[in-house]
Amino acid sequence: MTLTADTRPQPVATFGSGGAEPYARALRREGRLRLVRADVAPETAGGTPRAAATDAPADEPFDVARWSAAADAADLSTLADARSVLDIGCGPARMVRAAAALGIDSLGIDVSETAVAMARDAGLPVAAGSVFDPLEAEGRWHVALLLDGNIGIGGDPTALLARCAEVIAPNGSVVVETAPDVDADEFYDARVVDDRDLASATFPWAEVGRAALPAHARRAGLRVAQTWSVDSRDFCRLVRTR
């Protein structure tokens, strides 16, 4: 069968891509962005689908400059005792830079061409692509990081955590930064919007709080082994159950 333009598989939109590309511009110019709910919630596993929402903000605006700044105390707490680190959705790779400064083998991965280019220009080891693609040293990473809301990648936290369980070593762990709302467990379509109201294409996203994370972890073959908070940011360490 010959695929036409209407039947050819379409790539899944990713965080801040497409449309007016506000994420790429903000990375270069260190602007501020908002994550805005779109008006259709996708049918995906895990979490509670949200009814049509007419673009209500999902959270406070965030300053992209933080992702290019040095890792802070909360960030550094996630690297404690790590022997190797895979930073998923690394952006400009501040965590890769921090790991390198501590002598920890590390790799960042991100779908944003701009973020990857910025990291590589800084001499940091970053791969372009998705965590669902084949990865370097797959099954041997000691710590996989999902920080800055990246548990939302793909809009299916259970599937994302199951993939993370595949890439870590048998004695490894997945460190997740959870949503400020401890009870959050939502998935929805979203857009990234900048200060000039220029928007990205719509992409699937999710928010998971500390109370909701154990159920997603369990379905992914993981369990919560540790929780902690630093500077009002909450983290959970997940380890394999099998």
PEWOPE-V601045 format. One record per residue. N is the residue number from 1. RES is the residue in one small letter. SS is DSSP state (a for helix, b for strand, c for the rest). D_FIRST is the distance of its C-alpha to the first C-alpha in Angstrom with 2 decimals. Layout:
BEGIN
n = <N N>
res = <RES RES>
ss = <SS SS>
d_first = <D_FIRST D_FIRST>
END
This chain:
BEGIN
n = <1 2 3 4 5 6 7 8 9 10 11 12 13 14 15 16 17 18 19 20 21 22 23 24 25 26 27 28 29 30 31 32 33 34 35 36 37 38 39 40 41 42 43 44 45 46 47 48 49 50 51 52 53 54 55 56 57 58 59 60 61 62 63 64 65 66 67 68 69 70 71 72 73 74 75 76 77 78 79 80 81 82 83 84 85 86 87 88 89 90 91 92 93 94 95 96 97 98 99 100 101 102 103 104 105 106 107 108 109 110 111 112 113 114 115 116 117 118 119 120 121 122 123 124 125 126 127 128 129 130 131 132 133 134 135 136 137 138 139 140 141 142 143 144 145 146 147 148 149 150 151 152 153 154 155 156 157 158 159 160 161 162 163 164 165 166 167 168 169 170 171 172 173 174 175 176 177 178 179 180 181 182 183 184 185 186 187 188 189 190 191 192 193 194 195 196 197 198 199 200 201 202 203 204 205 206 207 208 209 210 211 212 213 214 215 216 217 218 219 220 221 222 223 224 225 226 227 228 229 230 231 232 233 234 235 236 237 238 239 240 241 242>
res = <m t l t a d t r p q p v a t f g s g g a e p y a r a l r r e g r l r l v r a d v a p e t a g g t p r a a a t d a p a d e p f d v a r w s a a a d a a d l s t l a d a r s v l d i g c g p a r m v r a a a a l g i d s l g i d v s e t a v a m a r d a g l p v a a g s v f d p l e a e g r w h v a l l l d g n i g i g g d p t a l l a r c a e v i a p n g s v v v e t a p d v d a d e f y d a r v v d d r d l a s a t f p w a e v g r a a l p a h a r r a g l r v a q t w s v d s r d f c r l v r t r>
ss = <c c c c c c c c c c c c c c c c c c c c c a a a a a a a a c c b b b b b b c c c c c c c c c c b b c c c c c c c b c c c c b b c a a a a c c c c a a a a a c c c c c c b b b b b c c c c c a a a a a a a a c c c b b b b b b c c a a a a a a a a a c c c c b b b c c c c c c c c c c c c b b b b b b c c c a a a a a a c a a a a a a a a a a a b b b b b b b b b b b b c c c c c b b b b b b b b b b c c c c b c c c b b b b b b b a a a a a a a a a a c c b b b b b b b b b c c b b b b b b b b c c>
d_first = <0.00 3.80 6.38 9.40 12.91 13.14 10.33 10.92 13.44 16.92 19.86 22.63 25.75 28.75 32.49 33.75 30.76 29.29 31.21 34.60 34.45 37.91 37.67 37.33 40.23 42.35 41.99 43.29 46.02 46.76 46.37 46.15 43.08 42.50 39.79 39.18 37.47 34.79 34.81 31.91 32.10 28.84 28.33 28.78 30.83 34.54 37.02 37.80 35.49 37.50 37.66 36.83 39.17 39.45 39.58 42.61 43.29 42.21 45.07 47.69 46.69 46.26 47.56 45.03 48.01 48.58 45.36 46.73 50.28 51.86 51.11 53.70 55.51 52.87 50.13 52.30 52.93 49.32 49.93 52.96 52.94 49.42 48.89 45.46 43.48 39.84 39.83 36.59 36.07 38.98 39.12 41.71 42.59 46.13 45.79 44.70 47.75 49.96 48.78 49.41 52.90 53.58 52.41 49.35 46.18 43.46 40.00 38.55 34.90 33.64 30.55 32.80 32.90 36.34 37.76 36.55 38.03 41.29 41.60 40.90 43.37 45.89 45.22 43.64 40.97 37.90 34.20 31.49 28.82 28.49 30.43 27.20 26.30 27.95 31.59 34.54 36.99 34.79 36.92 40.13 40.91 44.21 43.64 40.53 41.44 39.95 42.52 42.80 40.72 37.76 37.51 35.57 32.67 29.36 31.22 31.22 34.44 33.92 30.60 32.22 35.28 33.35 31.72 35.21 36.55 34.19 35.35 39.09 41.37 42.73 45.90 44.19 43.91 41.93 44.13 43.01 44.78 44.77 45.09 48.65 48.36 48.76 47.17 44.07 40.82 38.39 34.86 33.78 31.89 34.09 34.67 37.06 39.60 42.28 45.83 44.74 42.28 39.29 36.39 33.32 29.94 29.88 29.22 29.78 33.23 35.80 39.55 41.22 44.99 47.14 47.60 43.90 42.74 43.96 41.60 38.51 39.99 40.63 37.07 35.99 38.51 41.10 44.53 46.84 49.55 51.25 51.53 53.53 54.14 55.30 56.20 54.59 51.23 50.10 48.37 47.29 46.77 44.29 44.40 42.42 43.42 41.93>
END
